[in-house]
Amino acid sequence: MQRRIFLAIDLATAAVLIVCAGVTVWMVGFRENRADVEFRDLTQQIDQMRRDISIIDGAIDANRLSIAQRRVEINALGKLPDRTPVERDLRTLVELASTRGVSVLRVTPLPSRAYPGLLEVRYSLETSATLANLMNFLKAVEDDPLWADVGYVRLERAKDDRAAREGDRMAVLTVSLFSSPTGSTG
């Protein structure tokens, strides 16, 4: 009987050891499997972050290029023309006038003025237009990228047949065109 008790104790101990070994193997296998899953997930997250960083780097490079282009445009905006404004700028002024209903009757050159870093070429424009059309022309000169300024305006009623339309006024404008003093004419 004693032997049976020892055998039962041995069997119970063996059963407990087998259960413990099974639990240990299951826990170690589960943890390793979980660690593998976590490692795989972290690896995927790192790969996604690398792709995101690559996309962001591309966007940063594109923005840097855009900023460099904008800087060039901004620097060019305020820069005086390198050429002395003559024929082409006068044609631009006459075109601005005619598209606004202003007739340019005469263009008379005035003495040019040179300042440090600046050349002012001046002209007197004798025009015929309604007051509204003349104002539209002055606004167009202001809005045009042409380096021009209207420094003097004298208005009169039309005294002769040159003012063909009813309501036209004779206007004499002094227009200054600006450039760098070292520019070439043209």
C-alpha positions as CSV (number, residue, x, y, z in Angstrom):
1,M,0.0,0.0,0.0
2,Q,2.8,2.2,0.7
3,R,4.1,1.5,-2.6
4,R,0.9,2.5,-4.2
5,I,1.0,5.8,-2.3
6,F,4.5,6.5,-3.6
7,L,3.5,5.5,-7.1
8,A,0.5,7.9,-6.9
9,I,2.8,10.6,-5.6
10,D,5.3,9.9,-8.4
11,L,2.5,9.9,-11.0
12,A,1.0,13.1,-9.6
13,T,4.5,14.7,-9.5
14,A,5.1,13.5,-13.1
15,A,1.8,14.9,-14.2
16,V,2.5,18.3,-12.6
17,L,6.0,18.4,-14.2
18,I,4.5,17.5,-17.6
19,V,1.8,20.2,-17.2
20,C,4.5,22.7,-16.1
21,A,6.7,21.7,-19.0
22,G,3.8,22.1,-21.4
23,V,2.9,25.5,-20.0
24,T,6.5,26.6,-20.2
25,V,6.9,25.5,-23.8
26,W,3.6,27.1,-24.7
27,M,4.6,30.4,-22.9
28,V,8.0,30.5,-24.5
29,G,6.6,29.7,-27.9
30,F,3.8,32.2,-27.5
31,R,6.2,34.9,-26.4
32,E,8.6,34.2,-29.2
33,N,5.8,34.2,-31.7
34,R,4.5,37.5,-30.2
35,A,8.0,38.9,-30.4
36,D,8.2,37.9,-34.0
37,V,4.9,39.6,-34.7
38,E,6.0,42.8,-32.9
39,F,9.4,42.8,-34.7
40,R,7.6,42.4,-38.1
41,D,5.2,45.2,-37.2
42,L,8.0,47.5,-36.2
43,T,10.0,46.6,-39.3
44,Q,6.9,47.5,-41.4
45,Q,6.5,50.8,-39.5
46,I,10.2,51.7,-40.1
47,D,9.8,50.9,-43.8
48,Q,6.7,53.1,-44.1
49,M,8.5,55.9,-42.2
50,R,11.4,55.6,-44.7
51,R,9.0,55.9,-47.6
52,D,7.3,58.9,-45.9
53,I,10.7,60.6,-45.3
54,S,11.6,60.0,-49.0
55,I,8.4,61.7,-50.1
56,I,9.0,64.6,-47.7
57,D,12.6,65.0,-48.9
58,G,11.2,65.2,-52.5
59,A,8.7,67.8,-51.4
60,I,11.4,69.8,-49.6
61,D,13.6,69.7,-52.7
62,A,10.7,70.9,-54.9
63,N,10.0,73.7,-52.4
64,R,13.7,74.7,-52.3
65,L,13.7,74.9,-56.1
66,S,10.4,76.9,-56.1
67,I,11.8,79.3,-53.5
68,A,15.0,79.8,-55.5
69,Q,12.9,80.6,-58.6
70,R,10.7,83.0,-56.6
71,R,13.8,84.8,-55.3
72,V,15.1,85.2,-58.9
73,E,11.7,86.6,-59.9
74,I,11.5,88.9,-56.9
75,N,15.0,90.3,-57.5
76,A,14.1,90.9,-61.2
77,L,10.9,92.7,-60.3
78,G,12.4,95.7,-58.6
79,K,15.5,95.9,-60.9
80,L,15.8,98.8,-63.3
81,P,16.0,97.9,-66.9
82,D,19.6,97.6,-68.2
83,R,18.7,99.5,-71.5
84,T,17.8,103.1,-72.0
85,P,14.1,103.2,-72.8
86,V,13.4,104.8,-76.1
87,E,11.5,103.3,-79.1
88,R,10.0,100.1,-77.6
89,D,8.9,101.9,-74.4
90,L,7.4,104.7,-76.3
91,R,5.5,102.2,-78.5
92,T,4.3,100.5,-75.3
93,L,3.0,103.9,-74.0
94,V,1.2,104.7,-77.3
95,E,-0.3,101.2,-77.3
96,L,-1.5,101.6,-73.7
97,A,-3.1,105.0,-74.7
98,S,-4.8,103.8,-77.9
99,T,-6.3,100.7,-76.2
100,R,-7.8,103.1,-73.5
101,G,-9.3,105.5,-76.1
102,V,-6.6,108.1,-75.8
103,S,-5.2,109.6,-79.0
104,V,-1.6,110.6,-78.9
105,L,-1.2,113.6,-81.1
106,R,2.4,114.5,-80.6
107,V,5.5,113.1,-78.7
108,T,8.2,115.6,-77.9
109,P,11.5,114.6,-76.3
110,L,12.5,116.6,-73.3
111,P,16.0,116.8,-71.7
112,S,17.1,113.6,-70.0
113,R,18.2,113.6,-66.4
114,A,21.0,111.5,-64.9
115,Y,21.1,110.6,-61.2
116,P,23.5,108.3,-59.4
117,G,22.4,104.8,-60.6
118,L,19.4,106.1,-62.5
119,L,18.7,107.6,-66.0
120,E,15.4,109.5,-66.6
121,V,14.5,109.9,-70.2
122,R,11.5,112.4,-70.4
123,Y,8.9,113.0,-73.1
124,S,6.0,115.4,-73.5
125,L,2.8,113.6,-74.8
126,E,0.1,115.8,-76.3
127,T,-3.2,113.8,-76.2
128,S,-6.9,114.0,-76.8
129,A,-9.3,112.0,-74.7
130,T,-12.3,112.0,-72.4
131,L,-11.4,112.5,-68.8
132,A,-12.5,108.9,-68.0
133,N,-10.3,107.5,-70.8
134,L,-7.3,109.6,-69.7
135,M,-7.7,108.3,-66.2
136,N,-7.8,104.7,-67.5
137,F,-4.6,105.4,-69.4
138,L,-2.9,106.7,-66.3
139,K,-4.0,103.7,-64.4
140,A,-2.7,101.4,-67.1
141,V,0.7,103.2,-67.0
142,E,0.7,102.7,-63.2
143,D,-0.1,99.0,-63.5
144,D,2.2,98.2,-66.4
145,P,5.7,96.7,-65.5
146,L,7.2,99.5,-67.6
147,W,9.5,101.7,-65.6
148,A,7.5,104.9,-66.3
149,D,6.0,107.8,-64.4
150,V,3.7,110.5,-65.4
151,G,5.0,113.6,-63.6
152,Y,2.9,116.4,-65.0
153,V,-0.6,116.7,-66.5
154,R,-2.2,119.8,-68.0
155,L,-5.8,119.6,-69.1
156,E,-7.6,122.0,-71.5
157,R,-10.8,122.1,-73.4
158,A,-10.2,121.3,-77.1
159,K,-9.6,124.6,-79.0
160,D,-9.3,123.2,-82.5
161,D,-10.5,120.3,-84.7
162,R,-7.9,117.9,-83.3
163,A,-10.3,116.9,-80.6
164,A,-12.7,115.1,-82.9
165,R,-15.0,113.5,-80.3
166,E,-17.4,115.4,-78.2
167,G,-16.3,115.7,-74.6
168,D,-12.6,115.2,-75.4
169,R,-10.0,117.3,-73.6
170,M,-6.6,118.2,-74.7
171,A,-4.0,116.9,-72.2
172,V,-0.3,117.4,-72.1
173,L,1.6,114.8,-70.1
174,T,5.2,114.7,-69.1
175,V,6.2,111.0,-69.0
176,S,9.5,109.8,-67.6
177,L,11.1,106.5,-68.5
178,F,13.7,105.1,-66.2
179,S,16.7,102.8,-66.7
180,S,20.2,102.0,-65.5
181,P,22.5,104.8,-66.6
182,T,24.9,102.3,-68.2
183,G,22.3,100.7,-70.4
184,S,22.3,100.8,-74.1
185,T,19.7,102.6,-76.2
186,G,17.0,100.6,-78.0
